Amino acid sequence: YRNSEKISQGFSWPQTMDLRNVSRVTEFILVGFEQSYPSTRTLLFTLFLALYGLAMAMNGLIIFITWTDPRLNSPMYFFLGHLSFLDVCFITTTIPQMLIHLVVKNHTVSFASCLTQMYLVFGVGVAECILLAFMAYDRYVAICQPLSYAQIMSRQVCVSLVGTSWFFGMINGILLDYMTFRGPFCRDNHVENFFCEAPIVIALSCGDPLFSLKVIFADAIVVLLSPMVLIVTSYARILTSILGRASSSGRGKTFSTCASHLTVVVFFYTSAMFSYMNPRSTHGPDKDKPFSLLYTIITPMCNPIIYSLRNKEMKGAMGRALGRASLAQAETV
């Protein structure tokens, strides 16, 4: 939506268009970092490969220990394991392709590949937004209603909440994919980013893109602000409950647990809101790419680091898992 004003000012969109004699776009070219110097692309490849490897390793470790360590059987770690799984899916939809394009000259992607990538970005991203809200609700129940926690957040309820986040994410991905690709493409096929991002792709449509951009903007308001309301409400009640406690040690432990989740929420929601809820037309590729990088690679990498560094149980579980791996390797040698 942020590109809509620039589009409407720079081109007069016709009500109808004769497309019979116009060639259709069958592929897109991801501009990415192709205009950078070769040395810069080499540096970016090394940096992003290291970040991607770190994100995959850390999230993979969290998935492993939350699904195998019997000491981490609470709903919080159940949700955390699924959050890491979403991060693995999210980062894999964009970063490997970007790494390839940093070392090859051909940046062409097919129409179907672009559509699929955008669907996965939308679906997984929306699922993560909803899951973060459910995680905030879990912390609210654990802190404000501890006696009823086991009953309210039963295993069946947790599975249902995770399934709900996936369901709405996938359904939302279908809607947004349709709004992006509902019109024909017969103009410039250069996408000024390192992956198929909806507002940029819509701007390449032959017809008037304003309606699609407005629908995506409205959807972003619902998808981002609705979970945000639940998150803010949950933590407002948590804060009230914490301040009413006399034990300073209890406050410190609760603050530490909640601070991890809030940090993740701020990282993810800030970058997503800038990309899909900012209507200003002054933003161009040079300003959009950093925010795209923030929510496609930086946030998935930071999530496991934030949770592990601020959580004693997670650090202990990671130590046990790495210790078992070292012992197994020593026995094989």
Sine and cosine of phi, psi and omega as CSV:
sin_phi,cos_phi,sin_psi,cos_psi,sin_omega,cos_omega
0.00,0.00,-0.43,0.90,-0.03,-1.00
-0.91,0.41,-0.34,0.94,-0.01,-1.00
-1.00,-0.02,-0.11,0.99,-0.17,-0.99
-0.92,0.40,-0.61,0.79,-0.03,-1.00
-0.92,0.39,-0.67,0.74,0.01,-1.00
-0.90,0.43,-0.65,0.76,-0.02,-1.00
-0.90,0.44,-0.74,0.68,-0.07,-1.00
-0.92,0.38,-0.49,0.87,0.00,-1.00
-0.98,0.18,-0.54,0.84,-0.11,-0.99
-1.00,0.00,-0.15,0.99,-0.04,-1.00
-0.46,-0.89,0.68,-0.73,0.03,-1.00
-1.00,-0.01,0.94,-0.35,-0.10,-0.99
-0.98,0.18,0.84,-0.54,0.00,-1.00
-0.97,0.25,0.43,-0.90,0.03,-1.00
-0.94,0.33,-0.60,0.80,0.05,-1.00
-0.73,-0.69,0.38,-0.93,-0.03,-1.00
-0.57,-0.82,0.76,-0.65,0.03,-1.00
-0.99,0.11,0.94,-0.34,-0.08,-1.00
-0.98,-0.18,0.13,0.99,-0.09,-1.00
-0.92,0.40,-0.58,0.81,-0.06,-1.00
-0.97,-0.26,0.30,0.95,-0.02,-1.00
-0.92,-0.39,0.76,-0.65,0.01,-1.00
-0.95,0.30,0.65,-0.76,-0.02,-1.00
-1.00,0.03,0.52,-0.86,0.06,-1.00
-0.98,0.20,0.81,-0.59,0.03,-1.00
-0.92,-0.39,-0.11,0.99,0.02,-1.00
-0.43,-0.90,0.34,-0.94,0.01,-1.00
-0.87,-0.50,0.41,-0.91,0.08,-1.00
-0.91,-0.43,0.89,-0.46,0.01,-1.00
-0.99,0.10,0.95,-0.33,-0.05,-1.00
-0.90,0.43,-0.72,0.69,0.06,-1.00
0.80,0.60,-0.85,-0.53,-0.04,-1.00
-0.92,-0.39,0.44,0.90,-0.09,-1.00
-0.93,0.38,-0.35,0.94,0.01,-1.00
-1.00,0.08,-0.03,1.00,0.03,-1.00
-0.98,0.19,0.33,-0.94,0.06,-1.00
-0.92,0.40,0.48,-0.88,0.02,-1.00
-0.82,0.58,-0.64,0.77,0.01,-1.00
-0.91,0.42,-0.60,0.80,0.04,-1.00
-0.92,0.39,-0.66,0.75,0.02,-1.00
-0.91,0.42,-0.60,0.80,0.05,-1.00
-0.90,0.44,-0.68,0.73,0.03,-1.00
-0.90,0.43,-0.69,0.73,0.01,-1.00
-0.90,0.43,-0.64,0.77,0.03,-1.00
-0.87,0.49,-0.72,0.69,0.00,-1.00
-0.89,0.46,-0.70,0.72,-0.02,-1.00
-0.91,0.42,-0.77,0.64,-0.06,-1.00
-0.94,0.35,-0.53,0.85,0.07,-1.00
-0.91,0.42,-0.65,0.76,0.03,-1.00
-0.91,0.41,-0.69,0.73,0.01,-1.00
-0.91,0.42,-0.65,0.76,0.02,-1.00
-0.90,0.43,-0.70,0.71,0.03,-1.00
-0.89,0.46,-0.67,0.74,0.02,-1.00
-0.90,0.43,-0.69,0.72,0.00,-1.00
-0.89,0.46,-0.69,0.72,0.00,-1.00
-0.91,0.41,-0.67,0.75,-0.02,-1.00
-0.92,0.39,-0.71,0.70,-0.04,-1.00
-0.93,0.37,-0.71,0.70,0.02,-1.00
-0.92,0.39,-0.61,0.80,0.06,-1.00
-0.89,0.46,-0.63,0.78,0.03,-1.00
-0.91,0.40,-0.65,0.76,0.03,-1.00
-0.91,0.42,-0.66,0.75,0.05,-1.00
-0.86,0.51,-0.70,0.72,-0.04,-1.00
-0.90,0.43,-0.75,0.66,-0.10,-1.00
-0.96,0.26,-0.53,0.85,0.01,-1.00
-0.96,0.27,-0.39,0.92,0.00,-1.00
-0.99,-0.13,-0.15,0.99,-0.04,-1.00
-0.84,-0.54,-0.46,0.89,-0.04,-1.00
-0.99,0.16,0.89,-0.45,-0.03,-1.00
-0.91,0.41,-0.31,0.95,0.01,-1.00
-0.98,0.22,-0.27,0.96,0.00,-1.00
-0.95,-0.30,0.86,0.51,-0.06,-1.00
-0.96,-0.29,0.26,0.97,0.01,-1.00
-1.00,0.08,0.33,-0.95,0.01,-1.00
-0.84,0.55,-0.55,0.83,-0.02,-1.00
-0.86,0.51,-0.69,0.72,-0.01,-1.00
-0.98,0.22,-0.45,0.89,0.12,-0.99
-0.89,0.46,-0.73,0.68,0.05,-1.00
-0.91,0.41,-0.63,0.78,-0.02,-1.00
-0.89,0.45,-0.64,0.77,0.04,-1.00
-0.88,0.47,-0.66,0.75,0.02,-1.00
-0.95,0.32,-0.54,0.84,0.08,-1.00
-0.89,0.46,-0.68,0.74,0.04,-1.00
-0.91,0.42,-0.61,0.79,0.05,-1.00
-0.90,0.45,-0.66,0.75,0.07,-1.00
-0.89,0.46,-0.64,0.77,0.02,-1.00
-0.90,0.44,-0.64,0.77,0.05,-1.00
-0.88,0.47,-0.71,0.71,0.03,-1.00
-0.89,0.45,-0.68,0.74,-0.08,-1.00
-0.91,0.42,-0.73,0.68,-0.08,-1.00
-0.95,0.33,-0.48,0.88,-0.03,-1.00
-0.97,0.24,-0.32,0.95,0.00,-1.00
-0.97,0.25,-0.33,0.94,-0.12,-0.99
-0.82,-0.58,-0.68,0.73,-0.20,-0.98
-0.94,0.34,-0.71,0.70,0.03,-1.00
-0.83,0.56,-0.66,0.75,0.04,-1.00
-0.89,0.46,-0.66,0.75,0.02,-1.00
-0.90,0.44,-0.64,0.77,0.01,-1.00
-0.89,0.46,-0.65,0.76,0.03,-1.00
-0.89,0.45,-0.68,0.73,-0.03,-1.00
-0.94,0.34,-0.30,0.95,0.06,-1.00
-0.97,0.23,-0.29,0.96,-0.06,-1.00
-0.89,-0.46,-0.16,0.99,0.04,-1.00
-0.88,-0.48,0.35,-0.94,-0.02,-1.00
-1.00,0.04,-0.41,0.91,-0.03,-1.00
-1.00,0.10,0.95,-0.33,-0.02,-1.00
-0.96,-0.28,0.39,0.92,-0.06,-1.00
-0.99,0.14,0.68,-0.73,0.12,-0.99
-0.78,-0.62,0.57,-0.82,-0.02,-1.00
-0.95,0.31,0.29,-0.96,0.04,-1.00
-0.86,0.52,-0.70,0.71,-0.02,-1.00
-0.91,0.42,-0.62,0.78,0.01,-1.00
-0.91,0.42,-0.65,0.76,0.02,-1.00
-0.90,0.43,-0.70,0.72,0.01,-1.00
-0.89,0.46,-0.70,0.72,-0.01,-1.00
-0.91,0.42,-0.69,0.72,0.00,-1.00
-0.88,0.48,-0.69,0.73,-0.01,-1.00
-0.91,0.42,-0.62,0.79,0.04,-1.00
-0.88,0.47,-0.69,0.72,-0.01,-1.00
-0.92,0.39,-0.64,0.76,0.03,-1.00
-0.88,0.47,-0.73,0.69,0.03,-1.00
-0.89,0.45,-0.78,0.63,-0.10,-1.00
-0.88,0.47,-0.76,0.65,-0.03,-1.00
-0.94,0.34,-0.63,0.78,0.00,-1.00
-0.89,0.45,-0.70,0.71,0.03,-1.00
-0.92,0.40,-0.65,0.76,0.04,-1.00
-0.86,0.51,-0.62,0.78,0.02,-1.00
-0.93,0.36,-0.63,0.78,0.06,-1.00
-0.84,0.54,-0.73,0.68,-0.04,-1.00
-0.93,0.36,-0.65,0.76,0.00,-1.00
-0.90,0.45,-0.63,0.78,0.04,-1.00
-0.88,0.48,-0.59,0.81,0.05,-1.00
-0.93,0.38,-0.65,0.76,0.04,-1.00
-0.91,0.42,-0.57,0.82,0.05,-1.00
-0.92,0.40,-0.60,0.80,0.07,-1.00
-0.91,0.41,-0.66,0.75,0.05,-1.00
-0.89,0.45,-0.63,0.78,0.05,-1.00
-0.87,0.50,-0.68,0.73,0.02,-1.00
-0.92,0.40,-0.59,0.80,0.04,-1.00
-0.88,0.47,-0.73,0.68,-0.01,-1.00
-0.91,0.42,-0.66,0.75,-0.03,-1.00
-0.90,0.44,-0.59,0.81,-0.09,-1.00
-1.00,-0.04,-0.65,0.76,-0.10,-1.00
-1.00,-0.04,-0.38,0.92,0.02,-1.00
-0.72,-0.69,0.86,0.50,-0.12,-0.99
-0.90,0.44,-0.53,0.85,-0.03,-1.00
-0.94,0.35,-0.48,0.88,-0.01,-1.00
-0.98,-0.22,0.12,0.99,-0.12,-0.99
-0.87,0.49,-0.75,0.66,-0.05,-1.00
-0.89,0.47,-0.57,0.82,-0.01,-1.00
-0.97,0.24,-0.68,0.73,-0.04,-1.00
-0.94,0.34,-0.73,0.68,-0.05,-1.00
-0.98,-0.19,0.86,0.51,0.04,-1.00
-0.95,0.32,0.18,-0.98,0.00,-1.00
-0.87,0.49,-0.65,0.76,-0.01,-1.00
-0.90,0.44,-0.65,0.76,0.02,-1.00
-0.91,0.42,-0.69,0.73,0.00,-1.00
-0.88,0.48,-0.69,0.72,0.03,-1.00
-0.89,0.46,-0.64,0.77,0.01,-1.00
-0.90,0.43,-0.65,0.76,0.00,-1.00
-0.92,0.40,-0.68,0.73,0.04,-1.00
-0.90,0.43,-0.68,0.73,0.05,-1.00
-0.88,0.47,-0.60,0.80,0.04,-1.00
-0.90,0.44,-0.66,0.75,0.01,-1.00
-0.90,0.43,-0.67,0.74,0.04,-1.00
-0.91,0.41,-0.68,0.73,-0.04,-1.00
-0.88,0.48,-0.78,0.63,-0.02,-1.00
-0.92,0.39,-0.54,0.84,0.05,-1.00
-0.90,0.44,-0.72,0.69,-0.02,-1.00
-0.93,0.37,-0.65,0.76,0.03,-1.00
-0.91,0.42,-0.67,0.74,0.02,-1.00
-0.91,0.43,-0.58,0.81,0.04,-1.00
-0.88,0.47,-0.62,0.79,0.04,-1.00
-0.90,0.44,-0.72,0.70,0.00,-1.00
-0.87,0.50,-0.75,0.66,-0.07,-1.00
-0.95,0.32,-0.55,0.83,0.09,-1.00
-0.89,0.45,-0.67,0.74,0.01,-1.00
-0.89,0.45,-0.69,0.72,-0.01,-1.00
-0.91,0.42,-0.50,0.86,-0.01,-1.00
-0.97,0.23,-0.66,0.75,-0.14,-0.99
-0.95,-0.32,0.29,0.96,-0.05,-1.00
-0.95,0.32,-0.43,0.90,0.00,-1.00
-0.98,-0.20,0.34,-0.94,0.05,-1.00
-0.95,0.30,0.39,-0.92,0.03,-1.00
-0.89,-0.46,0.88,-0.47,-0.02,-1.00
-0.64,-0.77,0.20,0.98,0.01,-1.00
-0.97,-0.24,-0.50,-0.86,0.03,-1.00
-0.88,0.48,0.68,-0.73,-0.03,-1.00
-0.95,-0.30,0.32,0.95,0.02,-1.00
-1.00,0.02,0.88,-0.48,0.03,-1.00
-0.99,-0.10,0.90,-0.44,-0.09,-1.00
-0.99,0.16,0.84,0.54,0.09,-1.00
-0.30,-0.96,0.06,-1.00,-0.02,-1.00
-1.00,-0.04,0.01,1.00,0.14,-0.99
-0.50,-0.87,0.17,-0.99,-0.05,-1.00
-0.97,0.23,1.00,-0.08,0.02,-1.00
-0.99,-0.12,0.73,-0.68,-0.20,-0.98
-0.80,0.59,-0.81,0.59,-0.06,-1.00
-0.85,0.53,-0.57,0.82,-0.02,-1.00
-0.96,0.29,-0.67,0.74,0.00,-1.00
-0.92,0.39,-0.65,0.76,0.00,-1.00
-0.87,0.49,-0.57,0.82,-0.01,-1.00
-0.90,0.44,-0.30,0.96,0.00,-1.00
-1.00,0.00,-0.04,1.00,-0.04,-1.00
-0.94,0.35,0.48,-0.88,0.00,-1.00
-0.94,0.33,-0.61,0.79,-0.06,-1.00
-0.99,0.10,-0.19,-0.98,0.02,-1.00
-0.97,0.25,0.90,-0.43,-0.05,-1.00
-1.00,0.08,-0.06,1.00,-0.15,-0.99
-0.88,0.47,-0.62,0.78,-0.02,-1.00
-0.90,0.43,-0.71,0.70,0.02,-1.00
-0.89,0.46,-0.66,0.75,0.02,-1.00
-0.90,0.43,-0.62,0.79,0.02,-1.00
-0.93,0.37,-0.62,0.79,0.03,-1.00
-0.90,0.43,-0.69,0.72,0.02,-1.00
-0.91,0.42,-0.62,0.79,0.06,-1.00
-0.90,0.45,-0.70,0.71,0.02,-1.00
-0.91,0.42,-0.64,0.77,0.04,-1.00
-0.89,0.45,-0.64,0.77,0.02,-1.00
-0.89,0.45,-0.60,0.80,0.04,-1.00
-0.88,0.48,-0.71,0.70,-0.02,-1.00
-0.93,0.38,-0.75,0.66,-0.11,-0.99
-0.93,0.37,-0.59,0.81,-0.05,-1.00
-1.00,-0.01,-0.68,0.73,-0.10,-1.00
-0.98,0.19,-0.55,0.84,0.02,-1.00
-0.88,0.47,-0.78,0.62,0.10,-0.99
-0.88,0.48,-0.56,0.83,0.01,-1.00
-0.89,0.45,-0.60,0.80,0.05,-1.00
-0.88,0.48,-0.70,0.71,0.03,-1.00
-0.90,0.44,-0.64,0.77,0.01,-1.00
-0.91,0.42,-0.74,0.67,-0.01,-1.00
-0.89,0.45,-0.69,0.72,0.02,-1.00
-0.88,0.48,-0.71,0.71,-0.02,-1.00
-0.88,0.48,-0.72,0.70,-0.06,-1.00
-0.98,0.22,-0.40,0.92,0.12,-0.99
-0.91,0.41,-0.68,0.74,0.04,-1.00
-0.94,0.34,-0.57,0.82,0.06,-1.00
-0.90,0.44,-0.69,0.72,0.00,-1.00
-0.88,0.48,-0.68,0.74,0.04,-1.00
-0.87,0.49,-0.67,0.75,0.00,-1.00
-0.92,0.39,-0.64,0.77,-0.02,-1.00
-0.91,0.41,-0.69,0.72,-0.04,-1.00
-0.91,0.40,-0.37,0.93,0.01,-1.00
-1.00,0.08,-0.05,1.00,-0.01,-1.00
-1.00,0.00,0.54,-0.84,-0.03,-1.00
-1.00,0.05,-0.46,0.89,-0.09,-1.00
-0.98,0.18,0.86,-0.51,0.03,-1.00
-0.95,0.30,-0.53,0.85,0.03,-1.00
-0.92,0.40,-0.64,0.77,0.05,-1.00
-0.90,0.43,-0.62,0.79,0.04,-1.00
-0.89,0.45,-0.70,0.72,-0.04,-1.00
-0.88,0.47,-0.69,0.72,0.00,-1.00
-0.91,0.42,-0.66,0.75,-0.01,-1.00
-0.92,0.39,-0.69,0.72,0.03,-1.00
-0.87,0.50,-0.65,0.76,-0.03,-1.00
-0.89,0.45,-0.70,0.72,0.00,-1.00
-0.91,0.42,-0.71,0.70,-0.05,-1.00
-0.95,0.31,-0.53,0.85,-0.01,-1.00
-0.89,0.46,-0.58,0.81,0.02,-1.00
-0.87,0.49,-0.74,0.67,-0.03,-1.00
-0.92,0.40,-0.68,0.74,-0.01,-1.00
-0.90,0.44,-0.60,0.80,0.03,-1.00
-0.89,0.46,-0.70,0.72,0.04,-1.00
-0.89,0.47,-0.69,0.73,-0.01,-1.00
-0.87,0.49,-0.71,0.71,-0.03,-1.00
-0.89,0.45,-0.71,0.71,0.02,-1.00
-0.84,0.54,-0.78,0.62,-0.14,-0.99
-0.95,0.31,-0.74,0.68,-0.10,-1.00
-0.94,0.33,-0.57,0.82,0.00,-1.00
-0.88,0.47,-0.75,0.66,-0.02,-1.00
-0.93,0.37,-0.63,0.78,-0.01,-1.00
-0.92,0.38,-0.65,0.76,0.01,-1.00
-0.91,0.42,-0.62,0.78,0.03,-1.00
-0.90,0.45,-0.65,0.76,-0.09,-1.00
-0.96,0.28,-0.56,0.83,-0.16,-0.99
-0.84,-0.53,-0.06,1.00,0.00,-1.00
-0.83,-0.56,0.10,1.00,-0.03,-1.00
-0.99,-0.11,0.93,-0.37,-0.06,-1.00
-1.00,0.10,-0.03,1.00,-0.08,-1.00
-0.95,0.32,0.69,-0.72,-0.05,-1.00
-1.00,0.02,0.04,1.00,-0.04,-1.00
-0.99,0.17,-0.17,0.99,-0.05,-1.00
-0.99,0.14,0.77,-0.64,0.05,-1.00
-0.86,-0.51,-0.10,-1.00,-0.04,-1.00
-0.83,0.56,-0.63,0.78,-0.04,-1.00
-0.91,0.42,-0.46,0.89,0.01,-1.00
-1.00,-0.08,-0.44,0.90,-0.04,-1.00
-0.99,0.17,-0.58,0.82,-0.07,-1.00
-0.86,0.51,-0.69,0.73,0.03,-1.00
-0.85,0.52,-0.62,0.78,0.02,-1.00
-0.95,0.30,-0.56,0.83,0.09,-1.00
-0.89,0.45,-0.66,0.75,0.05,-1.00
-0.90,0.43,-0.57,0.82,-0.04,-1.00
-0.88,0.48,-0.73,0.68,-0.06,-1.00
-1.00,-0.02,-0.16,0.99,0.03,-1.00
-0.99,-0.11,-0.44,0.90,-0.02,-1.00
-0.73,-0.69,-0.64,0.77,-0.07,-1.00
-0.93,0.36,-0.74,0.67,-0.01,-1.00
-0.89,0.45,-0.74,0.67,0.06,-1.00
-0.87,0.50,-0.48,0.88,0.03,-1.00
-0.97,0.23,-0.61,0.80,-0.07,-1.00
-0.97,0.23,-0.50,0.87,-0.06,-1.00
-0.79,0.61,-0.81,0.58,-0.01,-1.00
-0.92,0.40,-0.54,0.84,0.02,-1.00
-0.91,0.41,-0.70,0.71,-0.01,-1.00
-0.89,0.46,-0.73,0.69,-0.03,-1.00
-0.93,0.37,-0.61,0.79,-0.06,-1.00
-0.97,0.26,-0.60,0.80,-0.05,-1.00
-0.95,0.30,-0.44,0.90,-0.08,-1.00
-0.96,-0.28,0.23,0.97,-0.06,-1.00
-0.71,-0.71,0.90,-0.43,-0.05,-1.00
-0.91,0.42,-0.64,0.77,0.00,-1.00
-0.89,0.46,-0.65,0.76,0.01,-1.00
-0.92,0.40,-0.67,0.74,0.01,-1.00
-0.90,0.43,-0.63,0.78,0.05,-1.00
-0.91,0.41,-0.67,0.74,0.01,-1.00
-0.91,0.41,-0.63,0.77,0.04,-1.00
-0.91,0.42,-0.65,0.76,0.04,-1.00
-0.88,0.47,-0.67,0.74,0.03,-1.00
-0.91,0.41,-0.65,0.76,-0.01,-1.00
-0.91,0.41,-0.71,0.70,0.02,-1.00
-0.92,0.39,-0.57,0.82,0.05,-1.00
-0.90,0.43,-0.67,0.74,0.04,-1.00
-0.90,0.43,-0.62,0.78,0.01,-1.00
-0.91,0.41,-0.66,0.75,0.02,-1.00
-0.91,0.42,-0.65,0.76,0.01,-1.00
-0.91,0.41,-0.66,0.75,0.01,-1.00
-0.91,0.42,-0.63,0.78,0.02,-1.00
-0.92,0.39,-0.62,0.79,0.01,-1.00
-0.92,0.40,-0.60,0.80,0.00,-1.00
-0.93,0.36,-0.53,0.85,0.00,-1.00
-0.96,0.28,-0.43,0.90,0.00,-1.00
-0.99,0.14,0.00,0.00,0.00,0.00
